[in-house]
Amino acid sequence: MGHTEADLVQLLHTGPFHLALRTAFAVRGLPLQRVQHHLAHRGVKVGVTSLSYWQQGARRPQRPESMKAVRALEEVLQLPVNSLIRLLHEDAGGRGEVDRPASRPYRSLVEASGVVEELFAELESPVDGGLHTVGHHERVRIGAGRELVGRDSQHVVRAHRDGVDRYLAIHHGDPGCDPSRVEVRAAENCRPGRVRWHADTGVLIAELLFDARLRAGETYLFGYGFEDGTAGPSGEYVRGFRYAGGQYALQVRFDETALPVRCRRFAQASAGAPRTGRAELTLSGRHRTVHLVEQGVRPGILGIDWDWV
């Protein structure tokens, strides 16, 4: 049974935002490409992927240009002025399930994977880069607004062919991330090179140039980081591995004014697979951190997730 005008009126009153938006699209009979066309005529540029994420609840409009698009959507969809904007503000104020961080659906992870390959090709680099990871220690910082503020990496690699002189670091921000505002830091034994990003998926790839050209079998230690803080509340941090590797350690530090009530580690064979190997992690009272250590990484995904309430 399709949505009716009465359903739309009700959802504009009760929310949440993404269900009201999805229902408005359905009731007005407008496909996303047509909506994008109407917005463009009003001088507002927004991708079909972003519109799709908004109606799924996978992302919430937050940036000024996104809020401008929401106001234009009210006009395009013939909705009362500020009706969608009001729902966004109410959702952000802590209403039920919508206040929880939006997780990345399987589709968005697959799209991000495709984007990574495209950006690697643009930087004229093979995905493996000629390097194997010997050890990777990653520190993630979660801020007072529950957002991913930034992360730092200490990375040890071994070249498996001659002439390797760079590493491509991937940052996949939380839903709402603006990769154009993410800062790349080359901290130790490397310097920043080219940077590419994809706005709709929140993916950024940074080229880190080594201070030496490696021969096959040589190891190299370098440090780098990303300063983010552009997305909404974070509920997890995940790291994907295409190849087997050495040790991986992940530490998540929370601001003392915003501590989660529960933290867990998990593993996945792939983005669409169920999460396994779950284990509760105890938050250190002194350092406000949790961590995991994997001695021998296998292809797949490792991560830590947490609950705020």
Helices and strands as residue ranges (DSSP letters): H 5-14, H 17-28, H 32-41, H 48-56, H 64-76, H 83-92, G 96-99, H 106-122, E 131-142, E 148-159, E 164-172, G 179-181, E 183-188, E 190-198, E 203-214, E 219-227, E 236-241, E 247-254, E 262-268, E 276-281, E 289-294, E 300-307
